[in-house]
Amino acid sequence: AQKIQFTPSLLFFDEAGKTILRLNGYVPPARLQAALDWVSGRHETRLAFRDFVAAREVPTQASGEMIKQDFFLKNAADLRRHGQQARPLAVFFEQKDCPDCEVLHRRVLTDPEARAAIAKFDNVQFDMWSRDMIVTPDGKRMPVRDWVRQLGVNYAPGIVLFDNTGKEIIRWESSFRVFHTLGMFDYISSGAYITEPSFQRFLSARAEHIREAG
């Protein structure tokens, strides 16, 4: 019912039983502390969690450049999928001066198997705080930062994957590892998500197959 796709998953509820924050997958201690402070301080009525985290993690004057990859499409502003031959879409939300983004690029996006899986997608990279205008997969025109707010992406790096119709299938906003990232992309490109709604079960079967193969 809660559409849990990862372990661990941590959900925070208010006194009325409404989910006010969801952490999908492992998050580092500092970010977990931010979540505990945000919830216990009852900040949900005054400040979005992404803004609360940004105040702690993002420098006031962020400098430097985003980390580029050769598989990122250049000047991709229209994310709509067109026709039956359309490719699935991967949107990488990052930010400048982002140590976790650097870890993603250095430890995961350099892996040959991960790169091969990612190559089956149209891949775009956005600064999650950008005011640049885009057309979202469902055809709405808005600034990137507004789309981030609408999607509920809370921090960088985050990867949101859409199928070839522009429907969001899965997202990952935690500490990235090659196995999970590779599995997430294969889950969509293989079409497994159509018959197996649980990504966790898909990953478990994948891990068991790898163990059997030695």
N, C-alpha and C positions, 0 to 999 in steps of 0.2 A: 504493500500500500504506500510505503514511503519511497518507493523506487530506489532502494539502496543498490548501488552498483559497485561500491568499493568497500573493502575493509582496510583500516578502520573508517567508519563514518560517524560523525559526532553531530547530534542535533540538539539545539537549545530551544526550549519552549517557554513562553511567558505563562503568567498565572492562569490565563484563560485557555491554555493548551494550544496556542497558535505558534507555529514554527517561526522563530525570529532570526535564526542563523543556522546554517548547515555547513559543515566542514567535510568535504569529500576526500578521503584518503589522508595519508600522513601529512601533518604540517609541522614545521620546526617549532621548537619551544617558544621562541619570541613571539611567533604569530599566534600560537595557542594562548599565550599570556594575554595578547591583545584581545583575543576573543573573550576570554574570561573577564577581563576588565570592562569590555564593551557591554557584555550582558549584565554583569553584576552592577554596573553603574547605571543601568537602564537608559543607555544612550540611544536605543533604537527609535525613540520618538523625536530625537533631536539631530542625529547625525548618522548617515549611512555607514555601515561597517567599512566599506572600501575607503571612505574618506577618513575614518578613524585610523585605519592602518596606514594610509598615506601620510597622515600627520606625523606618524612615528618613523616611517621607513623611507619616504621620498624626500630628498633634499629640496629646500625651498627654491633653489636655483639649480635644477637638474641640468647637468652638462653632458658633453660627450654625445656619442652616436649610438643608435640601436645596433645590435649585433646582427649582421646580415648573413644570409645563406643563399647559395645559388639557386635553390628551389623556390624562393619567395618570388611571387609575381611582382613586377614593377608597375607602379601607378595603377594598382587595382582598386577601382572606386565603385564598380558595379558588381555586386556579389550574387546577382540572380543567376540561377541555373536555367539553361535553355536547351530544350530538346532531350530526346531519349539518350543521346550520346554524351550528355553532360557528365562531367567528372564530379565526384564528391569534393567537398570544400573543407579545408582546415584553416581556422583563423587563430593565429598566434597573437595573444594580447600580452605586450611587454611594456617596459618603460626604461627610460635612461637611468644610469647609475643604479643598476639592478643586479646585485650579487647572485640572486637565485636564477636570474635569466642567464647569467654567465655560466652557471653550473649546468643548466639545461643544454646550452650550446656546446659546452666543452665535453660533457660526459655522455650525453645522449645523442645529440644531432650529428656527432662525428662517427657514430657507429654505422658500419656499412649496411647491416640488415635494417636498421631503423630508417636509414636514408632511402633504401629501396622501397620500403613500405610507404613512406611519405611521398615518394615520387609518383604514386598512383593518384594523388590528390592535386587539386589546385590549392596552393598554399599562399596565404597572405599574412603579412605581419603589420600590426598596428600598435602605435603608442596609445595605451588605454586612456591617456589624458588629452589626446589630440582633439582639436576642434575641426579637423578636416571633414568635409562632407563626403558621405558614401551612400550607396543604395544597398540596403540590407538584402539578404536572401529572400525575404518576403516582400520586397519591392518598396520599402519605406525609405525616404531620403532624410538623413539626419546626420549630425556630427558623430564621430566615433565615440566620444565620451558619453553621449546620450544613449547610444546603442549599448555601450558597456553597462550603463545604469539599468537599462531596460532588460538586458540579459541577466543581470544580477551577478556579473563577474566581480569578485571582491578584491583580487590582488593579482599581481604579475609574478611569474609568468602563468598564463592560463591558456589552454588550447581547447577550442570548441569545434567539434566536428559535425558537419552537416552531410546528409546523403545527397544524391544527385538530383533530388527534387527541391533541395533547400530546407529540408526539415532537420532540426537539431536532433542528433542521436545521442551524443555523449560529450561530456566535458571533463577536463582534468585540471585541477587547480592546486595541486599539492606538490610534494617533493618527487621529482620525476626520476624514474629508473628506466633502463633500456627495455626490460621485459614487459613492463606495463605499457609503455609508450608504443612499442611495436605491436603489442596485442590490441591496443585501442584502435590503431589504424587498420590492422588486419580484420578486426571485428566488423568494420564497415565495408572495406574493399572486397572482402570475401562474400558479403551478403549474409553473414551469420546472424547479424542483428535482426533479420527478418523472422527467423525461426527460433532464435534463442534470445528472449528479451532480457536475460540476466547476463551482464558482462562478467560478473564474478564467476558464474558457472562456466562461461566460455573460457575464461582465463584458467580455471581449475582443470578443465579438460585439456587445455593446451599444455599446462605444466605436467600433467600426468603423461601425456604423449611424449614429451621431452625426456621424462624420467625413464619411460619404457625403452626409449631409443638409446639410453645410456648417457 
